[in-house]
Amino acid sequence: MARRLKLTGFARFFILLVILAPLSYLIASYANGEDGVENIKRLLGITGQVEQPATSKDNGGTVFVSKAQRIAALEQEIADLQDSLEAKDLEIAELKRQIRLLKGSR
């Protein structure tokens, strides 16, 4: 008959650290709205450059770009949209001025 394996206090503590601590970190990360797995990979330096699929506006196909390129493209798009919004605001102000002038001429 085989003897039952006894664990020392240190072995129990070690198993707790190896299994329960990372699990609790992942749960806390997801509760905070972060990606816990990516945080661990970035912390350990496992991932170099993460590739994400992004749709190309030219042909509708899928092109792989890095996060930095995607961020730069989105920042440029935001700047373009802000410029367009400012132009539209100026156009609206000019049209309102013309409406006031037309109402005053009656």
N, C-alpha and C positions, 0 to 999 in steps of 0.2 A: 504494500500500500504506500503510495507516494505522500510525502509530507506537504502540507499546505505552505505556500510561499508567504513569508512574513515580510512586511514592508516596514522599514524604519521611519522615524519621523522625518528625516531629511529626504528620503525617497518620496514620501507623500507630498512634501513641500515642493520638491522638484517637479513632480508630475503636475501639481497645481500650477506652477509657473509656466511650464511648457504648454499646457493645454488650455487652462482656464483664462490666463491673462491675455493672450492674443485674441481669444474668442470674445472676451469682454471689451477689448479695444475695438474690435470690428463692430460689435453691437453699438457701442457708444458713438463711433464714427458715423454709422448709418443713421442713428438717432439725431445727430447734428446735421444731417444732410450732406455728408461728405462720402467719398468713396474710400472706405477703409483699406481695401486691398491695394489700391493705387497709392495711398499714403504710405503703406508699409513698403511697397516696391520702391517708391521714391526715396524713402528713408534709408533703405538698404542699398540703394544705387543699382538695383537690378535692371531697371528699364533705362534705356538710353533715350531714344527718340520714339515717341508713341505716334503711330500712324492712325489716322482716322479717315474713313471714307467721306468724301464730300462730292456733291453733284456739281458737275461742270455746267456753266451756262451756255457754253458753245454748242456741244453736241448732246447734252443730256446724259452722258455716260458717267461712270464713277471714276474719280481721280483720287489718288491717295496723297494727302498733304499732311505736313506736320502741324502740331498744335500751334506753334509759333506763327507759321504761315497763315493758318486759319484765323488766328487772333488778329494778325495784321490786316488781313482781307476784311474782316468784320469791322475793325476800327476805321478803315478807309471807307467802307460802305456807310458807316454811321456819320462820318464827316461829310460825305456827299449828300446824305439825306438831310443833314442839318443845313447845309448850304441851300438845298432845294426848298426846305421849309422857310428859310429866311427870304428867299426870292418870292415864294407864294405869299408870305405875310406882307411884303412890300406891294405886291400886285393887288392884294385885297385892300390895303390902305388906300392905294391910288383909285381903285374902283369906288370905294366908299366916298372919297373926296369928289369924284365925278358925279355920283348920285346926289350928294348934297348940293352941288352946283346946279344940277338939273332941276332939283326941287325948288331951289331958290329963284330960278329964272321964270317960273310959272306965275 
